[in-house]
Amino acid sequence: VQLQASGGGLVQAGGSLRLSCAASGRYARTISNNALGWFRQALGKEREFVAATNWRGQNTNYADSVKGRFTISRDNAKNTMYLQMDNLKPEDTAVYYCAVSRYSEPSSRRESYNSWGQGTLVTVSS
């Protein structure tokens, strides 16, 4: 399955962005059975967990740094996942990656994910 992340850009601190991650390819529909996640990687830092949702979208996990500001959701009919990011801070600046988990329930562990999108850059200015 191929994942295409989009929606990144330049925004001022306090602003909002909505990222999308669309699955395509022969097995795109199978991701409705899998948990999906967002990770991010800032320049010079390790890739870190941001948020994840289970296969039905009703069980979610968030990193403490984004809790209360970011919202993850998914539309299985469209094979698409979203990340609504509000009250953005300069420390949110990073390349954001979407990923499909091997499992149906969300995980913050990178090892749980076996398909990754190419990333979309989010830059938050102060």
C-alpha positions as CSV (number, residue, x, y, z in Angstrom):
1,V,0.0,0.0,0.0
2,Q,1.2,3.5,-0.8
3,L,0.6,6.4,1.6
4,Q,0.6,10.0,0.5
5,A,0.8,12.7,3.2
6,S,-0.3,16.2,2.4
7,G,-1.4,19.5,4.0
8,G,1.9,20.7,5.4
9,G,3.0,24.3,5.1
10,L,4.1,27.4,6.9
11,V,2.0,28.8,9.7
12,Q,2.4,31.3,12.5
13,A,2.4,30.2,16.1
14,G,-1.1,29.7,17.3
15,G,-2.4,28.8,13.9
16,S,-3.8,25.6,12.6
17,L,-3.2,23.0,9.8
18,R,-4.9,19.8,8.8
19,L,-2.8,17.0,7.5
20,S,-4.2,14.2,5.3
21,C,-2.8,10.8,4.6
22,A,-4.4,8.9,1.7
23,A,-3.8,5.2,1.0
24,S,-3.7,4.0,-2.6
25,G,-2.7,0.9,-4.4
26,R,-4.0,-2.6,-4.7
27,Y,-4.3,-3.2,-0.9
28,A,-5.5,0.3,0.1
29,R,-8.8,-1.0,1.4
30,T,-7.1,-3.4,3.8
31,I,-5.9,-0.6,6.0
32,S,-9.4,-0.3,7.4
33,N,-8.4,-3.2,9.6
34,N,-5.2,-1.6,10.9
35,A,-4.3,1.1,13.3
36,L,-2.8,4.2,11.7
37,G,-0.3,6.7,13.2
38,W,1.4,10.0,12.7
39,F,5.1,10.5,13.6
40,R,7.3,13.5,13.1
41,Q,11.0,14.2,12.8
42,A,12.5,17.6,13.5
43,L,15.9,18.5,12.0
44,G,18.7,16.6,13.8
45,K,16.3,14.7,16.0
46,E,14.9,11.2,16.1
47,R,11.5,10.4,14.6
48,E,8.9,10.6,17.4
49,F,5.4,9.5,17.9
50,V,2.6,12.0,17.6
51,A,-0.8,10.3,17.5
52,A,-2.4,7.0,16.5
53,T,-5.9,5.7,16.1
54,N,-7.3,2.2,16.1
55,W,-9.0,0.5,13.1
56,R,-12.4,2.0,13.9
57,G,-11.2,5.4,14.9
58,Q,-12.7,5.4,18.4
59,N,-9.5,4.5,20.4
60,T,-6.7,7.1,20.1
61,N,-3.3,7.8,21.6
62,Y,-1.4,11.1,21.7
63,A,2.0,12.2,22.7
64,D,1.9,14.4,25.8
65,S,3.4,17.2,23.8
66,V,0.4,17.4,21.5
67,K,-2.4,16.3,23.7
68,G,-5.3,18.8,23.7
69,R,-4.0,20.5,20.6
70,F,-4.0,17.8,17.9
71,T,-6.8,15.5,16.8
72,I,-6.4,12.3,14.8
73,S,-9.3,10.9,12.8
74,R,-9.8,8.5,9.9
75,D,-12.4,7.9,7.1
76,N,-12.2,4.3,6.2
77,A,-14.6,4.8,3.2
78,K,-12.0,7.1,1.7
79,N,-8.9,5.2,2.9
80,T,-7.8,8.5,4.5
81,M,-6.5,9.6,7.9
82,Y,-6.3,13.2,9.2
83,L,-4.4,15.1,11.8
84,Q,-6.0,18.4,12.8
85,M,-3.3,20.5,14.5
86,D,-4.4,23.6,16.4
87,N,-2.6,26.1,18.6
88,L,0.6,25.2,16.8
89,K,4.0,26.0,18.4
90,P,7.4,26.5,16.9
91,E,8.5,23.2,18.5
92,D,5.9,21.5,16.3
93,T,8.1,22.2,13.3
94,A,9.0,18.9,11.7
95,V,8.4,16.6,8.8
96,Y,5.3,14.6,9.6
97,Y,4.9,11.0,8.5
98,C,1.9,8.8,8.4
99,A,2.1,5.1,8.8
100,V,0.1,1.9,8.9
101,S,0.4,-0.5,11.8
102,R,0.7,-4.2,11.7
103,Y,-2.0,-4.3,14.4
104,S,-5.6,-3.1,14.9
105,E,-5.0,-1.2,18.1
106,P,-2.9,2.0,18.3
107,S,0.8,2.0,19.3
108,S,3.4,4.7,19.9
109,R,6.2,2.3,18.9
110,R,7.8,2.8,15.5
111,E,8.3,-1.0,15.3
112,S,4.6,-1.5,15.2
113,Y,4.3,0.2,11.8
114,N,5.4,-1.4,8.5
115,S,4.2,1.1,5.9
116,W,5.2,4.7,5.8
117,G,4.4,7.7,3.7
118,Q,6.9,10.2,2.3
119,G,6.3,13.0,4.8
120,T,5.0,16.5,4.7
121,L,6.8,19.5,6.1
122,V,5.2,21.7,8.8
123,T,6.9,24.9,9.7
124,V,5.6,27.0,12.6
125,S,7.1,30.5,12.9
126,S,7.2,32.4,16.1
